[in-house]
Structures are given as C-alpha cells and as structure tokens.
Amino acid sequence: MNTGAAALLLLLLAVCLANLPFLTERLFVLIVLGRGKTLAWRLLELLVYYGIFLACGRGLEAYVGRLHAQAWQFYAITLLIFLVLAYPGFVFRYLRRSQRAQKREPS
C-alpha cells in the first residue's frame, strides 16, 4: 500500500468514525441504553472513536514507513478536524430532527 492509498483509507475511516455516534442509539454500536444516548454520551463516544482513529493512523504510518514524533499541536488539530467531520451527523441528529418535529406541530 502506498502513502496515497493509506491517506485515503484513513480519511474514509475518519468520516465514518466521526459520524457513527450520531447515527445509532446504541453506545459503541453494541450497548443498548435504557433511555437513549444523551449528547454527553455521544461526545464521549466521539472521543473514543478519535482514539481509535489515531491508533489506526499510527498503524498505517508504521506500515507505510517510519513513525514520526508528534507534538501536542498535531493532536489538537486532528481532534478539531475530527469534530468538523462529525458535523453532518450532528446536523442529522439534532438540527434536522427538531426541524421535522416543528413542521408536524399545528400552528
């Protein structure tokens, strides 16, 4: 696998993992919660998925070539990019749903 394919694979993985907490009511796609997931559970799940994303990135980096040391700025930037990638799932879960509920209510 070359670096271009590894980067594309990692980007697709990031998009999937970033939106996964907002697409299902199960915690980590396995655990059924009694009252559903709150925003706090979804953010915690998002951080865990970010850790999985970082681990996969380090693994791909080691597979393709040499590992490079990263400073805190790298992790801050990748976390913010991960949060931006999660925006479509957030819109689907919270903004579009409330908009549909308002349309059903009689004025």
Secondary structure, 3 states (H helix, E strand, C coil): CCHHHHHHHHHHHHHHHHHHHHHCCEECCCEECCCCCCHHHHHHHHHHHHHHHHHHHHHHHHHHCCCCCCCHHHHHHHHHHHHHHCHHHHHHHHHHHHHHHHHHCCC
